[in-house]
Every structure is written in structure tokens, then in C-alpha cells.
Amino acid sequence: MGNSLTFPVPGRPNLGGRLERWLSRWRRGGIEHYTAGETDFKGERWASTERFAVNDERIWLDALPEAFSGLRVVQISDIHHGLFLPRKWLADAVQQTNSLQADIVVLTGDFVTYSRANIEPAAEILGRLRARYGVLAVLGNHDFRVGADAVTSALRRRRIEVLRNQHVTMQFGGASLYVAGVDDYGYGADVRRAVRGIPRDAAIVLLAHNPRIISLASRQGVSLVLAGHTHGGQVNLPLLGTVYGRSPERLRYKIGWDRLGTTQIYVSRGIGTIVLPWRLRCPAEITRLELLPGTSESSRQAPADGCRLNFYAGTPLPGRGMSPAGN
């Protein structure tokens, strides 16, 4: 691809034989680190009989055309397929997601953690995702460390469109909604390139792994950023909080909804874990977002059949026979 970027791929860190053996025993024991009905930072509770909590959010966008009112976007982030999140659990996440009947499914990075051997199995299972208008993805920092090109190729072979500093155009009834995606923040993210050719007053949803992109997104007039990376802190200790702290100021752009100027952001807690094989008071999350125009709840009509995706990347992306959008 004309605008693909290549980066060095560091090797897997040596965790030490004793730790590896302990983790293997932990997995064989089948101890689940996802607990339904856990408590969040504000004392609220997520109740779920499924492995992953489904968090429903409504997002109002001033520039969203009425034709796209009620668009259902389901987000999965930070899968980290491997020892901590095995095939069965990833298949459960896909099944739960498919039951939500999304218009679009978006995957916001970190598909694997350490091993290239996990790339193909993860892609194969994610290839079972179903959405009305398709599945879009961006890469996370762990994907770059393991092999960005390998992850990209594996996902695209399963008809998952990986946006590498690119955007797609959703069109219906003469109206347009733009979904852009960037590489990870530390590995060549280029928001300006991703939104090149999009009218300044248009509604733009930006997929990015790391929420630190929010300042760059705000400068480019992005309406909404969907991110992950933080795991919501993953472990939320009473009184102490998370690695990010517990005050609202320290938790800004680390979990849930926030905004910077006119740019809104939603940061998913993700479904996988890293470093530690468990979560505490910070349950794994599949996010279901409903996009609505302006600040009114009066219009909730979902887009009708006939919406299509056009790809813009300088060169066409592989996909569903769709024509590339113009500059």
C-alpha cells in the first residue's frame, strides 16, 4: 500500500521461566478474571450474565447528518489474544458482539501481546464478526511490537479493513459520515493524513488505539475518537484507585466518555488484560454506541439499507468491491 509504514519489531520480553510456569498453571486451572457485576470508579455496577459487560452509550454529534441518526457502532478493544485471553473467550466476545446487531464493528488495537503465533488464530475468530456495513480496525502498540504488517494482512484476509492513517466514507441519501483510523500513537500515527480530503465541517469518527491522540484529533476537527489502550486501569484498588490514580483529573482520557473542545472521546476498558491475568472493579467491556445528531433525542431513525463504504487511502483498500473516495 502506498501509505503503509514499516517499523522495527522488538522481540518478546523474557518473562522468566518461573513466571511462565505459574501463568500456565493459572490458565489450566480455568480461573476467570472477568467477574460480572463489578464496581466502577463512581460506585456504579455493571450487571451481566455474559463473560463481557456490554456498555451502552449515546453520543450526540453536531455535524452528524440526520440520515445516520441511530447508527449502531460496536467497539472491541485490547483483545490481547494468547495466554490471558484464549480462543474460547475470544469466540465468546465475537458471539456477544454479533448478538448486538451492529451497523459497524470497530476494533481499536492490541489484537495480540507477545507471540506472532497468536496472529492467525485471533484473525480467524475475528473473521466471524458480522455487521451491517462491515468491520473496521486499527493497530495498537503490541501489534507493532509483534508485527504490524503480519497483523494487518491476517485481518484483511478475513475482510476486516485495517485503517493505516486512512479513512472510509459512509454514504447514504447524499449524506456522508467519515470514519478514519490511525496507526498507534508511538508508531507513526498521522491524523492529518488520515483525514486528508474530508470537508472541515463534516462528521468524523476517528479510530485510534491510544487516547493520547485526542489533542491531535481536536486540532483536525474530529467529532469523536474511539480508543482503548488503558484497560480502564484494569485493577482499581479501594482508596488507591488505579495506576493512573483515582481523581477525575488523573483519569481524564483514561476511561469512558470525555471531550476536548468540540472533540468527544470514548475510551474502552477493553476485553483483555496485560501484565496481570485479572481485573479488579474494572470489568472487561464491549461497547455499543448509538450516534445521534446534535443534542436532541427527537430523531432516532436508523439508516436504511443502501449505505455503502468508499475507501480513501491514495490507493484502494482490498474489500468488498467498493470504489475509492476522491480527494
Buried (B, 14 or more C-beta within 10 A) or exposed (E): BEBBBEBEBEEEEEEEEEEEEEBEEBBEEEEEBBBBEBBBBEEEBBEBEBBBBBBEBEBBBEBBBBBBBBBBBBBBBBBBBBBBBBBEBBBBBBEBBBEBEBBBBBBBBBBBBBEBEBBBBBBBBBBEBEBBBBBBBBBBBBBBBBBBBBBBBBBBEBEBBBBBBBBBBBBBEEBBBBBBBBBBBEBBBBBEBBBBBBEEEBBBBBBBBBBBBBEBBBEBBBBBBBBBBBBBBBBBEEEEBBBBEBEEEEBBBBBBEBBBEEBBBBBBBBBBBBEEBBBBBBBBBBBBBBBBBBEEEEEEEEBEEEBBBBBBBBEBBEBEEBEBBEE
